[in-house]
Amino acid sequence: MNNSYLAELKGVHKRYGKVAALDGLDLQVAGGELLALLGPNGAGKTTAISIMLGLQRPDTGSAHLFGESPLLCASRRQAGVMMQEVYLSPELRVQEHIDLVASYYPNPMSAEEAMERTQTTSLAKRAYGKLSGGQKRQAQFAIAICGRPKLLFLDEPTVGLDVQARETMWAMLRQIVSDGSSILLTTHYLEEAEALADRVAVLAKGRLIASGTVNQIRAVVARKRITCRTTLPLQQIEAWPEVERVTQHQDHLQIVANEAEDVVRRLLAMDETLHDLEVHRAGLAEAFTELTKEAA
């Protein structure tokens, strides 16, 4: 175990019958970072988190949490958790749930502070079972942070949240990292990873297929998006060898091209009336699609 890592999987294999959930996975979470763990359904993201937390055991390989076995209470007391599938007693009120979980930690927040920071104070006296799906996720987030964890595990935390609640959570996550803690986040919202992550790790079929900053992951894709208004017919542009696809949105064309500069020069040469020209580099979504398609 490298002591600079808060959590680490080393050569981890995990099978469920004939299905290999993890296939020799190496994964680390460093201090002070938000690591976004991405991958298609069944890539092994939740299994990886479960093994880091000691909720499951690897078939082979090793898992460490704060340099120790994740089965030790001393390790777990430094972590906060919000998993995808959560069962909490429906009869208990939100504040009672927070008080209960806070009691496991050596220096927790009060329930009032946890709810204030996550903007869930209005839910304090509500029975958990009476909450909507989005409100339950908000309550689970308050529970996850109440122990002032050095490492926070969040498995699809913003599923079911409205735009305002998601933005509140994003702001809180940025603050947690700014305060010196680390976060391991899985998400299907690629714009979420793009907005928050210091580093991205992409899994496919239980293997790590890419790791780096958002810009480094983007760089694996040479394609760029060109948006413009032109008198040239869509079918003509679509036939150019550098062009991958062309779509029309109202009076604008959106062109995805491997050699964007060549396409722009040709557009300018062939259409003197060309205007509203914009060129965008590939986003994380395009890079993710490219990487997972290659892995498949």
N, C-alpha and C positions, 0 to 999 in steps of 0.2 A: 504494500500500500504506500503510495506517495503521500506524505503528510501534508502537501499543499492542496490536496483534494478533500473536499468535504464528503463526497460520496464517490464510489468507484465500483464498476463492474469490470472484471478481468477474465476474458476467455469464457464467458458464461454461455452454457447450453441449457435449454429448457424445452422439453417436449411434453405435449399432451397427446398421448397415444401415438398416432403416426404423424402428427403435425408438429413441426419444429417451430416453436414460438420464438426462441432465440438460438442463434447459430454462431457461437463463438464471439459473443458481443463484448467489445471493450468500450466503456463509456465512463466519462469522468465529469464531475461538477466541481469547478474551482471556486475559490472564495471571491465574493463580491461580483458575481456575474448572474445574468439571467440567461439560462440556456433553454432554448426552445427545441423540443424534441418533436420532430415531424415524421410523418409516414402515413401511408394509406391504411385503411382498416385491416387489422390482422398483421400489421408490421412488427408488433411486439412491444409497443410503447408502454401499455399498462403493465405488462408482465415485467418489463425492465424496472419500472418504479416499484412494483410490489416486491421484487427481489432486493432492491436497494433498501427497502424499509423492513425487510425480514418477514413480510407477510407470506412470501413463498420462498422455497429453498431452490437453488440451482441444482440441476442434475450433475453438472461439472462446472468448474470455474469458481471464482470467489467474488464475494460482495463485502464492501466495507462502508461503514457510515461513521464519519468523524474518526477514522483510523482504527475502528473497532468492529466487532461483529454487530450487524444491525439487529441482532436478537437481544442485545443488552439494553436495559432501561436507560443507562447513562447516555447511550447514543441516541435513543429515540426521544429523550427529553430535550434534545437540541433541534428537533425537527417538527415542522407543522405539516399537516396533510389535508388535502381536499381531493378525494378520489372521484372517479366518474360515477360509480355506483355507491350510494350512501344510504344506510338505514339508520335513522335516529328515532328514538321513542316519540311517537306522535302526540302523546299526552303532555310531555314536558314543554314548558314555555321556552322561547328562544334564550332568554336570559339564564334560565336554569341550565340549559345545555352548555352555555358558555362557562358558567360558574363551575360546572362539573368537570369539563375538560381543563379549565385553567388550574384546577386543584392538582393536576398531575405534574405541573411544571414548577421549578424552583422560584422563578421570579416573574409571574405572569402579569398581564394587564388585568385591570378590573373589567368586569363585563361591560360596565358603562363606557370605559375607554375603547374597548374593542368595537362596540357598537357605534360609538361616535366616529371612529376612524373609518369604518366601513359604511357609514350612513344607514345603519339598520336600527337606530334607537326606537323608531316607531313600531318595530316588530317585537320589542322586549317582552311584552306581556301576552303575546299571541302564542297559542299552542302550535307546535311545529307542524302537526298533522293538518292544520287548517290553512297553511300557507300555500300560495301558488308555487308552481315549479321554479319560477325565477326568484321568488322570495326565499325559497329553500336554499337555492344556490348562494344567495347573499348571506343567509344565516350561516351556512357551512363555511363561507369565507371568514366571517367573524370568528368562528370557532377555530379555524386553521391558524389565525394569526395571534390568538389570545395569549399563547405561551412565549411570545417574543422569539420565535425560532431563528436560529442561525441559518437554517436551510428550510425552504418552503417547497413542498411538492404539490403541484396543482395539475390535476388531470382533467383537461377540457373544462376549465373553471367558468367560462362565460357562456356556455351552451344554455339557451333559454332566457338569457338576460336581454332586456331592452337596451336601446342605444345609450340612454343616460346611465343606467346601472353598469354597463360595460365600460363606459368612459370613467366612471368613478373607480371601478376596480383597476383599470389601467393606471390611473393616477396613483393609487395606493401601491401598486406593484413597483412603479418607478421610485416611490418614496422608500419602500422597504429596501431596495437595492442601494439607493443613495445613503441609507442609514448603515450599510455595511453587511447586510445579509445577502444570501444567494437564493435563487429561485430556479427550480426545474419545472418547466411548463410544457404540457402537451396541448396542442390546439389543432383544429381543422380550419380555423380562420387564419389564412396565410397573412392577411393584412395585420393581424394581431402580432404574429411573430416578427413581421417586418417593422412594426412600430416599437416593439419592446425589447427584442433580443439583442444581447451582446454577442451571442454565438448561437449558431443553428447546427443541430445534428439531425441528419436524415436517415431513417431506418427503412429498410425494405426486406421482407422475408427474414426478419430476425437478425439482419446484419447492418452494420454502420456503412452506408455507401457514400456519405459526404459529411464534412464537418468544417466549420469556419464562420467568419462573420457573414452578415447578410450580403455585403458587397462581394465577398469571396464566393459565396454560393451563386449569386447572380452571374458572376463572371464565367460560369461554366456554359452559359448560353450566349451564343453570338448574335442571336436575333434581336432586332429592335422593332418598335412599333412606330409607324409613320401615320400621322393624321393630316388630312388636307382637304381642300375643296378644289376640284378639278373638273374640266370639261372632258377629260379623257374617259372613254368607257371602261367600266370595271373589268370587262372581259379582256380588254387589251392589256391592262396592267397585270392581270392575273397570269398572263402568258409569259411575262418576263422571267428569265431563269433565276434571278435572285429572290423573287417573290414567293413566299410560302402560301399566303392566303390573303384575300381581300374581302372585306365586308363593308356594307353601306349602312350608315346610321344617319337617317334623315338626309341632309345635303352634304355630309362629310363621308369620305372614304377612310377606312382604317386598314393599313397595309402592314403585314408582318413580313419582314425581309431579313435575310442573312447578311446581305451587303447593303446596308441602309444608305450609305453615302452614294453608291452607284445609282440606286433607285431615285434618290433625291435629285441627283444631277440630271437623270433622264427625264424626270417629271418637269424640271425647270426648263429643259431644252425643248420639250414637246408641247408645253402649255404655258404661254406667256401670261395667261390670266390666273395661274395657280396662286392661291392665297390660303390663309389660315394654316400654314405649314408648321407642324410640330413633330419632333422626333423624341421618342422616349426609349430608354434602355429597357431591357427585359426586367421584369419584376421577379420577386421571390416565387410567385405562382408559376411563372413560365419555367423557372429553374427547377422547381419541385417536380413539375410535370415531366420535364426532360430527364431528370435523374431517375425518377421511379419508373419511367418507361424503359430506360436503358437497363435498369436492374431486372425488370420483368422479362 
